[in-house]
């Protein structure tokens, strides 16, 4: 069974951020998103991998402790 596509609201809730933050990450931090018509759609597994890889990290922010 394939993974469902999520809306910007859904992915914002999934990550615990605002929808504005999601749109900023798409344009500024290359968040994985797919444009379908006028709407952005997301796969939670792609976004989770992007977050784990440091894609949402703030510049100068320390990583996890060793």
C-alpha positions as CSV (number, residue, x, y, z in Angstrom):
1,X,0.0,0.0,0.0
2,X,1.4,3.4,-1.0
3,X,2.0,6.2,1.4
4,X,-0.7,8.9,1.4
5,X,0.1,12.5,0.2
6,X,-0.2,15.1,2.9
7,X,-1.2,18.7,2.6
8,X,0.7,21.7,4.0
9,X,-1.6,21.7,7.0
10,X,-1.1,18.0,7.6
11,X,2.7,18.2,7.4
12,X,2.8,21.3,9.6
13,X,0.8,19.4,12.2
14,X,3.1,16.4,11.8
15,X,6.1,18.5,12.5
16,X,4.6,20.8,15.1
17,X,5.3,24.0,13.2
18,X,3.1,26.6,11.4
19,X,2.1,26.4,7.7
20,X,4.1,29.6,7.1
21,X,7.2,27.8,8.4
22,X,6.6,24.9,6.0
23,X,6.4,27.3,3.0
24,X,9.6,29.1,4.2
25,X,11.4,25.8,4.4
26,X,10.3,24.8,0.9
27,X,11.8,28.0,-0.6
28,X,14.8,28.5,1.8
29,X,15.9,25.1,2.8
30,X,14.8,22.8,0.0
31,X,12.2,20.9,2.0
32,X,11.0,17.9,-0.1
33,X,7.7,18.9,-1.6
34,X,5.8,18.3,-4.8
35,X,3.6,20.9,-6.5
36,X,0.3,19.5,-7.7
37,X,-1.6,22.3,-9.5
38,X,-1.6,25.1,-7.0
39,X,-1.1,22.9,-4.0
40,X,2.0,21.6,-2.3
41,X,1.9,17.9,-1.4
42,X,4.3,16.0,0.9
43,X,5.3,12.4,1.8
44,X,5.9,12.1,5.5
45,X,8.8,9.7,5.0
46,X,10.6,12.1,2.7
47,X,10.1,15.0,5.1
48,X,11.1,12.9,8.1
49,X,14.4,11.9,6.4
50,X,15.0,15.5,5.5
51,X,14.5,16.6,9.1
52,X,16.8,13.8,10.4
53,X,19.4,14.8,7.9
54,X,19.5,18.3,9.4
55,X,17.4,20.0,6.7
56,X,15.4,22.0,9.2
57,X,18.4,23.0,11.4
58,X,18.9,26.6,12.2
59,X,22.3,27.9,11.1
60,X,24.8,27.8,14.0
61,X,22.6,25.4,16.0
62,X,24.4,22.6,17.7
63,X,23.6,19.1,16.6
64,X,22.6,16.2,18.9
65,X,25.1,15.3,21.7
66,X,27.5,12.5,20.9
